[in-house]
Amino acid sequence: MNRPPARPDLRRILLFTVGGLVAAVAGTFLLDPYRNYLLALVAAHLCAIAGLSLLIGRTGQLSLGHAALMASGGYGYALTVNAGDAALPTALQPVVGLIAAVLTATVVGLLLGLAGARLHGPYLAGLTLAVVMALPALTTKVSALGGDQGLMVPFQSVPEALDALIALEQWQAWVALAVLAVVLAVLVFVDSGPTGVRMRAVKDDEVAASLAGIRPERTKVLAFVLSAGAAGAGGAVLCFVDSGVRPGGYGVTLSLLLVVGVVVGGTGRLAGAAIGAALVVLLPWLIGLATSQFALPADVAQRLDGNLAVLVFGLLLICLTVLAPGGALGLLSHVRIRSRPDATPQPSPPPPSVQTSSQTSVKTSPQPSKD
């Protein structure tokens, strides 16, 4: 008799979430303001990459349009905060804006999920890619979205109770980490429960999942909605940190980098998504620091700016695909297993057929005559 899937341990998930958030917030005191700003960017991108990792790794749906979902969250946040600037208290504006951002991205994700529930492979990828490419044209046609300049939001300073304790960048990192903790807790709760089991079943075999009573289309749409909500939260965090949203920052390049972050870290693994998000944000910064040490001509430095990071990402993706298909996390797991003392292969015993034949030959051999 088949047993129902185990319910996720909500208490354990909350314990790990709160413990990780406290540790991350304490770690911000060890960073300077600029590195706290980078930490906030990593948290924002990790929201989107974690949702995309769930979508690709659990249901097999490839989306190249998650940058548009992040932009939906950013615009939802900006429009809500600007509309409630005079009506809402300053402390509540980011909270209401975040809720509106998640709802906006969720609605867009629902529409994309319904349209792409019956699409597979390159067809779904092409659909989502078209959405990203249409984003700049949409912002120019709708005057409320601010055109190419985007939308700015009122400046959010550090609360008065913390003004003498932390800097602005550290406060932004705290907000980004809090949003990230909620997003990861929701994704882990869904992935470890019956919904995650249904997603894996749909990815493995849709026909078998249908025979088991699972509706593949509904499961795919639900996965897309969850992933879109996570991306919208990331877009809201970016809008909060940068005090605005601009369509130029949510193009095809960002969508491809989000996919690279999923593959590099390890598809379907939230810990791998953290590695991918760190690479997406920190690798261009590290490359910029490295190139600044050389006295390059101005035109060469301008050409290398951004393009060199994309080239390094491509080479890294190729190397990991060939050497470690499971991503960086899979590679670390493989190295850890190989480094164990008991991982040395032991000589295997001879096959049972050989033992049986030898024993039979001994038993059936003629005995010498006493005569």
ChimeraX attribute file (.defattr): number of C-alpha atoms within 10 A of each C-alpha:
attribute: neighborCount
match mode: 1-to-1
recipient: residues
	/A:1	3
	/A:2	4
	/A:3	5
	/A:4	7
	/A:5	13
	/A:6	10
	/A:7	11
	/A:8	15
	/A:9	11
	/A:10	13
	/A:11	9
	/A:12	10
	/A:13	17
	/A:14	16
	/A:15	11
	/A:16	13
	/A:17	18
	/A:18	16
	/A:19	12
	/A:20	14
	/A:21	19
	/A:22	14
	/A:23	11
	/A:24	16
	/A:25	18
	/A:26	12
	/A:27	11
	/A:28	19
	/A:29	13
	/A:30	10
	/A:31	13
	/A:32	12
	/A:33	19
	/A:34	11
	/A:35	16
	/A:36	23
	/A:37	21
	/A:38	17
	/A:39	25
	/A:40	27
	/A:41	25
	/A:42	26
	/A:43	28
	/A:44	30
	/A:45	32
	/A:46	32
	/A:47	34
	/A:48	32
	/A:49	34
	/A:50	31
	/A:51	30
	/A:52	32
	/A:53	29
	/A:54	28
	/A:55	26
	/A:56	21
	/A:57	20
	/A:58	24
	/A:59	25
	/A:60	20
	/A:61	25
	/A:62	20
	/A:63	26
	/A:64	26
	/A:65	29
	/A:66	32
	/A:67	33
	/A:68	33
	/A:69	33
	/A:70	35
	/A:71	30
	/A:72	33
	/A:73	36
	/A:74	35
	/A:75	31
	/A:76	26
	/A:77	35
	/A:78	29
	/A:79	20
	/A:80	20
	/A:81	26
	/A:82	16
	/A:83	14
	/A:84	16
	/A:85	15
	/A:86	10
	/A:87	10
	/A:88	13
	/A:89	10
	/A:90	17
	/A:91	11
	/A:92	13
	/A:93	21
	/A:94	21
	/A:95	14
	/A:96	15
	/A:97	28
	/A:98	28
	/A:99	18
	/A:100	25
	/A:101	32
	/A:102	28
	/A:103	21
	/A:104	25
	/A:105	32
	/A:106	26
	/A:107	16
	/A:108	20
	/A:109	28
	/A:110	20
	/A:111	15
	/A:112	21
	/A:113	26
	/A:114	17
	/A:115	13
	/A:116	21
	/A:117	19
	/A:118	13
	/A:119	16
	/A:120	12
	/A:121	11
	/A:122	13
	/A:123	14
	/A:124	22
	/A:125	17
	/A:126	15
	/A:127	17
	/A:128	23
	/A:129	21
	/A:130	15
	/A:131	20
	/A:132	24
	/A:133	15
	/A:134	12
	/A:135	19
	/A:136	19
	/A:137	13
	/A:138	15
	/A:139	18
	/A:140	16
	/A:141	11
	/A:142	10
	/A:143	10
	/A:144	12
	/A:145	20
	/A:146	17
	/A:147	17
	/A:148	14
	/A:149	14
	/A:150	20
	/A:151	20
	/A:152	19
	/A:153	19
	/A:154	14
	/A:155	12
	/A:156	16
	/A:157	14
	/A:158	17
	/A:159	13
	/A:160	8
	/A:161	8
	/A:162	11
	/A:163	12
	/A:164	9
	/A:165	10
	/A:166	15
	/A:167	16
	/A:168	18
	/A:169	22
	/A:170	24
	/A:171	25
	/A:172	25
	/A:173	27
	/A:174	22
	/A:175	19
	/A:176	26
	/A:177	25
	/A:178	18
	/A:179	22
	/A:180	27
	/A:181	20
	/A:182	18
	/A:183	24
	/A:184	19
	/A:185	17
	/A:186	16
	/A:187	20
	/A:188	18
	/A:189	19
	/A:190	19
	/A:191	20
	/A:192	17
	/A:193	15
	/A:194	16
	/A:195	16
	/A:196	21
	/A:197	15
	/A:198	23
	/A:199	27
	/A:200	19
	/A:201	21
	/A:202	23
	/A:203	17
	/A:204	14
	/A:205	11
	/A:206	18
	/A:207	13
	/A:208	12
	/A:209	18
	/A:210	14
	/A:211	9
	/A:212	11
	/A:213	9
	/A:214	17
	/A:215	16
	/A:216	22
	/A:217	18
	/A:218	13
	/A:219	21
	/A:220	25
	/A:221	23
	/A:222	20
	/A:223	28
	/A:224	30
	/A:225	25
	/A:226	25
	/A:227	28
	/A:228	36
	/A:229	31
	/A:230	36
	/A:231	36
	/A:232	39
	/A:233	36
	/A:234	35
	/A:235	33
	/A:236	34
	/A:237	33
	/A:238	26
	/A:239	27
	/A:240	27
	/A:241	23
	/A:242	16
	/A:243	15
	/A:244	20
	/A:245	30
	/A:246	21
	/A:247	26
	/A:248	14
	/A:249	13
	/A:250	24
	/A:251	21
	/A:252	21
	/A:253	13
	/A:254	21
	/A:255	24
	/A:256	18
	/A:257	23
	/A:258	28
	/A:259	22
	/A:260	22
	/A:261	32
	/A:262	31
	/A:263	26
	/A:264	30
	/A:265	28
	/A:266	27
	/A:267	30
	/A:268	23
	/A:269	20
	/A:270	24
	/A:271	14
	/A:272	25
	/A:273	32
	/A:274	22
	/A:275	20
	/A:276	30
	/A:277	28
	/A:278	20
	/A:279	20
	/A:280	25
	/A:281	21
	/A:282	17
	/A:283	16
	/A:284	19
	/A:285	14
	/A:286	13
	/A:287	16
	/A:288	17
	/A:289	11
	/A:290	10
	/A:291	14
	/A:292	11
	/A:293	8
	/A:294	9
	/A:295	8
	/A:296	12
	/A:297	8
	/A:298	9
	/A:299	9
	/A:300	9
	/A:301	16
	/A:302	11
	/A:303	10
	/A:304	17
	/A:305	15
	/A:306	14
	/A:307	12
	/A:308	16
	/A:309	18
	/A:310	18
	/A:311	12
	/A:312	14
	/A:313	20
	/A:314	14
	/A:315	12
	/A:316	13
	/A:317	19
	/A:318	14
	/A:319	14
	/A:320	20
	/A:321	15
	/A:322	10
	/A:323	12
	/A:324	18
	/A:325	17
	/A:326	22
	/A:327	27
	/A:328	22
	/A:329	21
	/A:330	19
	/A:331	17
	/A:332	13
	/A:333	13
	/A:334	13
	/A:335	11
	/A:336	11
	/A:337	12
	/A:338	12
	/A:339	11
	/A:340	9
	/A:341	7
	/A:342	9
	/A:343	10
	/A:344	9
	/A:345	6
	/A:346	7
	/A:347	6
	/A:348	6
	/A:349	7
	/A:350	8
	/A:351	8
	/A:352	9
	/A:353	9
	/A:354	10
	/A:355	12
	/A:356	11
	/A:357	11
	/A:358	11
	/A:359	11
	/A:360	11
	/A:361	11
	/A:362	10
	/A:363	10
	/A:364	8
	/A:365	8
	/A:366	8
	/A:367	7
	/A:368	6
	/A:369	5
	/A:370	4
	/A:371	3
